[in-house]
Amino acid sequence: MPVVKGKSPSPWGRWALRWGAPSAAVALVSAWVLEPASVVGAVIAAGVALTALLVFVGTMPRRQQPARRGAGE
């Protein structure tokens, strides 16, 4: 993988450490580890898990189209 100006062209590594892993951990902890005992607790846990999922998906790097080679040929 080529490095441009000291940075990798793929933003996935930074994203995974900054947003991906923490969001996934929050979703898993809120749903499985806490094991809510009441309906209200279950609704709160589901809300926290869904919010973490939305952060997880919303912060994903956009897919970049590869540069087309020979477009003028």
N, C-alpha and C positions, 0 to 999 in steps of 0.2 A: 504494500500500500504506500503510495507516494506521500511525502510530507511536504506541505507548502508553507513557507514562512514559519517553520517550527511548529505547525499545527497539523494534525491529522485531518483529512477531508471529511471523515465520518464523525458526526456529533454524537453517535450512539453511546460511546463509552462515558462521556461526561453526563449525558442525560440519565443513563442507568444509575450512576452514583448519586446524582443530585435529586432526581425526581422518581425514577422507576422503582428502585428498591424501597425507599421510604413509603411511597404510596402503596405498594403491594403489602408491605409489613403492616401498615395501619389497617388496611382492608382485612387482612387475615386475623390480626389481633382482635379487631372489633367484632368479627363474626364467630371465630372459633375459640379463641382463648378466653374471652370474657364470658361466654355462654350465658346470655341474659336469662334471668329466671322469670321475668314478667313480660307481658305484652308491650308495655311502654319501653322497657329495656331492649326488647327485640327490635322495636321500631327505631329507637335511637341507634342501636348497633347497625341496623340496615342503612340508616341515613348516613352514618359515618363511613361505612363501607362503600356506599354509592358515591359519596363525595370524593373519597380517595380514588375510586375508579375513574371518575371524571377528571380529576387532576392528572392521573396516570395517562389517560388517553389525550387529554387536552394539551399536555406539555410535550408530547412526542414530537421529535423532529420531523419535518415534512420530507416526503420522498422527493429527491431531486432527480430530474430526468438526466440521463447521461448525455454528454455532448455528442451531437451527431457529426460524424466524420464523413467528409465527402458529400456534403449536402448540395454543393454546386455542380456536382458531376453528372 
